[in-house]
Amino acid sequence: MPISSWPSDAARNPVKILVVDDIDANLVAMRALLSSDELTVVTAGSGAEALEMLLVHDVALALLDVQMPSMDGYALAELMRGSERTHHVPIIFLTAVAQEARSSFRGYESGAVDFLYKPLDERVLRSKVAVFVELHRQRRTIAAHADELARLAHANALMITALSHDLQEPLTALALNTELVLQRSESPALREAAMRQKSATALLRRQVSHLISLAKTPGGELKVCAGTTDLALLARERWQSGRDSSLPLSAGGLKTEGDTVGQWDARLLATAIDQLLLQAETHCNAAPINMLVDGTARGAVVLRVSFDRPLNDIAAAHLLGPALPLGDLPPPVGAGLREIERIARAHGGSLVASTRTRDGTCFELMLPRGEGSSVTAAASPRSD
């Protein structure tokens, strides 16, 4: 893009380039040739002065004269490449020396992106400068957009968390009233309606818990090598492996429903399932352990590991976090489930856990199917 055709708003935020030459007349000529409302030319008469300028100015390009006393252009380029602040700055060497391959090779070794030979062709110089200035503008725009997206994502997470927590109180009241109806009503029709309401309330609790989990700011995300994976087959394999490792999983059962195929990292999910089964066996107090792989939803598959005993206080603090929230919603996961949650978040999913005296303990891993997954109609439940 020619310098004259840059967007008019660039004048409000001009780009800087650095020109280094030990001859003052050359610096004056370069300022006259390249300076504009959109482009500021910063000049230095030596390598040492150039290094001082680079500490102050963020430049899009450096034009370095090769032949300078004390510190030549090659030495300056090597120092720039060794600095975290300036290693990314493109360098064009300016030289009056004959075009010898040996000189050019040394220049490229020092980090040059191009050579221009004196006397300079003004059109060529302006064109090359315009290219690097435009690339700098694009990088700056991308960085600004990334910062804005991060800000919006943080604001969105805060809003989701606030709204999710606001739902806790009415859901708790609804769950308690439903239990009262089930305990005191003798009407079959009313009890049946209460059971439907209890199931719906439990579903809402899980969905709100997943929203809270998804709203957390991710940290140390894992690298996922996704491929087509059948979560039911993987769960069955890990279930059998648990039996072979002398875990008494046969006391419970494994069920699968619907289409359980998605785009996931089988190795990471195998680790997550093994850890869930190990935590369940450690804290189930000899109760049967059950696993359900639910693929009836279109967009996600849920893996649920449960047993009908509540956690004791020490186990609850380890798996659910040190402080249980008021109400009936499950708290965020604790240290004992943190690695499994990282695996879930790396796949764009979430992990929630709950423990209640009347319902027992449940770990629920929700995994979006990922791009390219084909979802069929829900199938009948299968049991192993």
N, C-alpha and C positions, 0 to 999 in steps of 0.2 A: 504494500500500500504506500503510495507516495506520501511524503510528509505533509504536503499541502492538502491532502484529502482526509486527514485524521478527523474524527468527530469533534464538533465544536466544544463539547463539554470537557474535552481533554485539557483545555486551557485552564480549567479550574484546578487541575491536579497534574501539572506537567511532569513528564518523565525526565530523568537525568541520565546523561552519559558522561564518561570520564575520558578526557584526551590528555595524554602524557607525551611531552616533547621538550627537549632542552633548548629549543630555539623559540624565542618569544614570538617572532613573526609568524611562525607556523601555528602557534596557539591562537593568535589574533585571527588568522585566516580561517581556522576551523570554527571559531566562535561565529564569525561572520557568515560562514557557509551553512552551518547547521542550526544555529539558535533560532527559536521561534516561540510563539506563545505557548505551544504545546511541548516544547523540548528545551531543556536547560543544559547547557554545556559547561561542565565543571572541568577546569584545567589545572595541570600540575607541571612544573618545570623539571622535576626529577623523580626518581623512584621513591625516595624517602618522602617527598611531599605528597606523592600519589597515595602512599599508604596512610598518611594522615587524613587525606580527603576521604578515603574509603571507610575510615572510622566514623565519619560524620554523615556521609551521603549514601543513600541506597541507589545504586546506578543500574541501568538496564544493559549497559554495554561499556567495555573499555577499549579505547583505541590507543595502542602503545607503540611509540617509536622504538625500533630495535636498537639503534646506535645512540646510547646515552652514556656519559661518564659516570663513574662510581658504581651505578647499578643499571645494567642494560635492561631492555624489555623482557628478555628471557628470564632473567633473575627475578624481576618484578612479577612476572606471570607465575613462576613457581611459588613465590611467597603468597600470592593471591589464592592459588589452588590449595595451599596448605592451611588457609584460614577458614573457619566455619562460616564467617560472615560473608566472605567473597568467593568461595570455591565455585559457586554456581554462576558467576558473572561471565558472560561470553567475552572472548578476547579476540580482537582483530589487530594483527601486527602491521605497522606501517614502516616500510624500509626503502632506502634508495639503493641498497645493494643489489647486484645482478641476481636474477632469478636462478639461484643454484639449488639443486635438490637437497644438498646437505643442510643449508640454512633453513629451508622450509621444513625439513624433517625435524630439526631441533625445535623449531617453533611449535609444531604440532605436538611434540613430546611435552612441551611446556604448557600445553592446554589451549592452544589457539584454535579458533574455529575457521579462520581465514587469514590470508595475506593480501595486502594491497601495496602496490609498488609506486613509488614516487617517480615522476610527477603524477599526482592523483587525478583520476577522471571524476569530475564532480558528480556526474549523473550516477556512476557506479557507486561512489561513496554514499550519496544520499539514499540510493535504493537499498543498499545493504543495511545502513543504519535504520531505515524505516522498518525493515523486516524484524530486526531484533527489538526495536521499540514496541512494535505491535505485539510481538510475543510476550514482552514484559507486561503490557497492558492486559493481555488475556490472562496471564498467570495471576495478576493482581485482582482481576475481576473474579476469577475462579476462587481465589482465597477468600474474597469478600463474601461470595455466595456460600462457601462452606461455613464461614463463621455465622452467617445469617441462618443457615439450615440448622446448625448446632444450637443456636439460640432458640429457634422455633421448636426444635425437638425437646429442649429442656423445658420450655414453657408448656408444651403439650404434655410432657410427663408429669409436671406439677399439677396440671389441670385434671388429668386422668386420675392421679392419686387422690386429689381432693374430692372429686366426684365419687370415686369408689368408696372412700371412707365415709362420705355422707350417706351412702346407702346402708351402712352397717346397722344403724339404729332401727330403721323401719324393717329391715330383714330379720333382725333379732326379735323384734316385737311380733312379727308375723310367725316366726318359727315357734315362739313360746305360746301364742294363742292357738296355733295348730295342735301343739302337744296337749293343751288343755282340752280341746274339743275331742281329741282321740281318747283321753283318759276319762272324760266325764260323760260323753254322749253315748247313749244306747241305741241311737237311730242308725241302722245300717247305711242308709243313704247319706246321712251327714258324715259318718265315719269314712265312707268311701270318698266323699268330696274332700275331707280333711287329708286323706292319704295322698290324693292327687296334688293338693296344695303343698303338702310336705315335700313331695318329689320336686315340684316346681321351685320351691324355696331353696332346696338343696342345690338345684341346678344354677339358680341365680347366685348363690353363695360362691360356687366354684367359678362361675364366669367373672364375678367381681374380683375374686382372688387372682385369677389369671391377669386381669387388667392391672392390678397393683403390681404383680410380678413383672409384666411387660413394661411398665412405666419406670422401672428402676433404670438408673444410668448404668450402662454396661461398662465393665472394667476388665481388661485382660482377656478379650474375646479370643476363643480358640479358632484355629484354622480348620475349616471344614472341607473335606474332599467328598462332595456329595455324589451319590450314584443311586440308581434305582434299587430300593431296598424294601423288602416285605417285612414290616415290623412284627407281624404275627410269627413268621418263620424264625426271625431273630430271637423273639421272646421265648419261643418254644425251645430253641437251641440253648439259650441261657438258663431256662428253667431246668432242662435236662442236665446241664452242666452243674447246676446247683445240687440236684439229686446225687450226681456222681461225686460231688464234694462233701457228701454226708449231711447236707442241709435237709431237714425233714420237710421238704416242700410238698411231698406226696400227700401230706395230711390235708392240704388245701386243693386248689385246682386252677387250671389255666383255661380261659375262655376267649374266643375272638369273635368279633362281629363286623360284618361289612367288608369293604375294600380297605386293606391295611398297607397298601403300597404307596411310597412317596420317595422324594429325592432327599436322602439323608446320608450321613457318614456312618456306615455300619460299624466301624471300629469304635467310634465315640459312643454310639448308642449302646453297643454291647457293654462298654464300661459303665454307662449309666444304669443299665438294667442290673448288672452284677452288683453294683453298689446299693441299689434300691432293695434287692433281695437280701443282701447281707445286713442292711439296717433293719429290715423287717424281721429277719430271723433273730437278730440280736435283741430286739425289744418286744417280740410278740408274746413272750411269757408262755410258750408252748401252745399258743392258739394257732389254728389253721391259717395259712397264708394263701390268699387268693390273688390271681392276676387276671386282668381284663384288658384286651386290646380292642378298642372301640373305633372302628373305621366307618361308622354310619354317617358321619358328617362329611360334607363335600370338601371343605377347605382344610381340615386338620384330622389327625388321628390322635387318640388319647390312650395312653397306657396307664393303668391304675393298679397299684399294689396295695392290698388292704388286709387287715386282720381285726377281729372284733374285741380287742382289748385296748383300753386307753393307755397312753404313755405315762410313766411316773414322772415326777417333777424334774428329776435330773435328765432323763431322756428327752422330755419336752423342751427343756432349755437348750439341749445340744442340737436337736433336730429342728425345732421351730423358732428358736431365738430365746433370749433370756427373759423377755417380758411378754406375757400374753396380753392381747388387747381386750378391752371391754367388749362385751357382746359375744356373738356366736360365730363370727367369721374367723377363719384360720389366719394365723399370723404369718409374716414372711418366714422363709426357711432359715435355719440356723447353720452353724458351722458344719454340722454333720451331713448336711445336704447341699452345701455350697458348690462343690465340684459338679454335682449332677445339675444344679441350676445353671452353671456356666455352659454345660453341654447343651441344655435346652435353649438358652439364649443365643448360643452360637448358631443354632438352626432357626432362629426367629421365633422360638416357642417360649414356654414358661413351665415352672414347677411350683405346685402348691402342695401344702401338707396340712392335715387337720387331725386333731384327736379330741374325742368327746366320750364321756362316760357311756352314753346310750348308743353311740354309733361306732365306737372303736376308732381305729387309726387308719388313715388313707394317705398315700402319696400319689399324686396325679401329675403325669408328664404330658403336656400338650405340644404337639409338633405339627406346624403347617406342612402341607404335603410338598410344597416347593414347586418351581416351574417345571413344566413338562410332564407332570403326573396326570395319569388318566384315572378318573374316578367312575366306578360303576355303581349301579344301584345297590342299596344296602342288601346284604345277604342275611340268611338266617344265622342265629348264633351257633358257634361250634364249641365243643368242650373237649378237653384232653384229660 
